[in-house]
Amino acid sequence: MFATTNTPSSTMKESRMWKFEIYRDAASEWRWRLKAANGRIVGDSGEGYASQSNARRAAEHARGSIAGAHIG
């Protein structure tokens, strides 16, 4: 699930799911963050992107990579 926002918000339905958020930071760069069902940020882009579409593409790549990650 992706959400685009300048300020985080959630509904009762969304609160039960993990979600990626695409947002604009204080420097007007686009970033993504992964939020757990309890609203805590558990991952982020670590860098800003010039466009919303680039931030979304990076989040999609991260989402695909997480499933194959090994715990070691």
C-alpha positions in Angstrom: 0.0 0.0 0.0 1.3 3.5 -0.9 0.0 6.7 0.5 1.1 10.2 -0.6 1.0 12.8 2.1 2.5 15.9 3.6 1.2 15.0 7.0 0.7 11.4 8.2 -2.9 10.3 8.8 -4.6 7.0 9.3 -8.0 5.5 9.5 -9.1 2.5 11.5 -8.8 0.2 8.4 -5.3 1.5 7.6 -4.1 1.1 11.2 -4.1 -2.7 10.9 -1.7 -2.7 7.9 1.9 -1.8 7.2 2.2 0.9 4.6 4.7 2.9 2.5 4.2 6.7 2.6 5.6 9.0 0.0 6.0 12.5 1.3 7.8 15.8 0.8 10.4 16.7 3.4 11.4 20.2 4.7 13.9 20.6 1.9 11.1 19.9 -0.7 12.6 16.6 -1.7 10.5 13.5 -2.0 11.0 10.5 0.4 9.4 7.3 1.4 8.9 5.7 4.8 7.6 2.3 5.9 5.2 2.5 8.8 4.1 -0.5 10.9 0.5 -1.2 11.9 1.1 0.7 15.2 2.2 3.8 13.3 5.9 3.6 14.0 8.4 4.2 11.2 10.3 1.0 10.6 12.2 2.0 7.4 12.9 5.1 5.3 14.5 6.1 2.0 17.6 7.5 3.6 17.8 10.0 0.8 15.6 12.6 -0.9 14.4 12.4 -4.5 13.8 15.2 -7.0 10.4 13.8 -8.0 7.5 11.9 -6.4 7.7 9.3 -9.1 11.4 8.5 -8.3 10.6 8.2 -4.6 7.7 5.8 -5.4 9.9 3.8 -7.7 12.5 3.5 -4.9 9.8 2.4 -2.4 8.5 -0.2 -4.9 12.1 -1.5 -5.3 12.5 -1.7 -1.5 9.1 -3.5 -1.1 10.2 -6.1 -3.6 13.6 -6.6 -2.0 12.3 -7.0 1.5 10.6 -10.3 0.8 13.8 -11.9 -0.2 15.9 -10.4 2.6 17.8 -12.8 4.8 18.1 -12.4 8.6 21.6 -13.0 9.6 
